Amino acid sequence: MNMRFVVASALATAVIAPVLVSAQKPVPPPSNFKAETCYELAKAGQNDCASTGNNSCGGTSRVNADPRAWIYVPAGYCERIVNGSVKPRA
């Protein structure tokens, strides 16, 4: 394979990949899905968007069960789950 082609492809990927990743928007639950936000359940990197100030958006939580990171769960289920809370802990 032509080395010039390989280098050009690698450079193009390095430039374009961050743009594509940053352009992703969070997907809201379907309109017929009744959901609530549940704090302290999200695994590191698995939180849904718009956490309460400790990170910028979905998938950016750095620790498991972060008290300020949340995920969507079906309405009424959060309080049934151990450590689940519908309000963030201070």
C-alpha angles and dihedrals in degrees: 000000000000110000091214090057092050093050092046091050092049092049093048091050092049091053099041102039097070091048092053094046093049092049093065114111125203115262112233118219116269115276093248092052112094105210140170132196114254120197129209096027105087119108117227108287094009103088121122121243129289102031117183103276103297095095138011105240149334119329095018102102110120101201137046116256094010105186091224099043120088143190132199115258130173111280112273096019102091097076090048093059118085109257092005117140131179090210127055118253114239 
